[in-house]
Amino acid sequence: MKPHIKEILIGLVIGLVANVAGIYLYIYFFSEHSLETTLQAAVEEGFLGSLIALGAILNLLAFFVFIKKKQLYRARGVLLATLIAALAIVISKFF
């Protein structure tokens, strides 16, 4: 595997983990219900896309850290994870 592909995959994984962590932190601090209950309500009431978008805010932090450290391929991976989150939001709006 080429070194830059490996770096992009590392950034992708970090971006996806940051997104999931952001969703969890938002639910933990701002929801009165448990994680499962909140996610179930998000699916039923149609605000799952909003939760995904709020979770993606942590991707900004990871992206700028990688840019500052001049790890541009990892930053591309985080950007790819953000695009995957955006695609998930679009899919959740139509289904």
URQUISUL-V584138 format. One record per backbone hydrogen bond with DSSP energy under -0.5 kcal/mol. NH is the residue of the N-H (numbers start at 1). CO is the residue of the C=O. If there is no record, write none. Layout:
# URQUISUL-V584138
nh: {NH | NH}
co: {CO | CO}
This chain:
# URQUISUL-V584138
nh: {6 | 7 | 8 | 9 | 10 | 11 | 12 | 13 | 14 | 15 | 16 | 17 | 18 | 19 | 20 | 21 | 22 | 23 | 24 | 25 | 26 | 27 | 28 | 29 | 30 | 31 | 38 | 39 | 40 | 41 | 42 | 43 | 44 | 45 | 46 | 47 | 48 | 51 | 52 | 53 | 54 | 55 | 56 | 57 | 58 | 59 | 60 | 60 | 61 | 62 | 63 | 64 | 65 | 66 | 67 | 68 | 69 | 70 | 71 | 72 | 75 | 76 | 77 | 78 | 79 | 80 | 81 | 82 | 83 | 84 | 85 | 86 | 87 | 88 | 89 | 90 | 91 | 92 | 93 | 94 | 95}
co: {2 | 3 | 4 | 5 | 6 | 7 | 8 | 9 | 10 | 11 | 12 | 13 | 14 | 15 | 16 | 17 | 18 | 19 | 20 | 21 | 22 | 23 | 24 | 25 | 26 | 27 | 34 | 35 | 36 | 37 | 38 | 39 | 40 | 41 | 42 | 42 | 42 | 47 | 48 | 49 | 50 | 51 | 52 | 54 | 55 | 56 | 56 | 57 | 57 | 58 | 59 | 60 | 61 | 62 | 63 | 64 | 65 | 67 | 66 | 70 | 71 | 72 | 73 | 74 | 75 | 76 | 77 | 78 | 79 | 80 | 81 | 82 | 83 | 84 | 85 | 86 | 87 | 88 | 89 | 90 | 91}
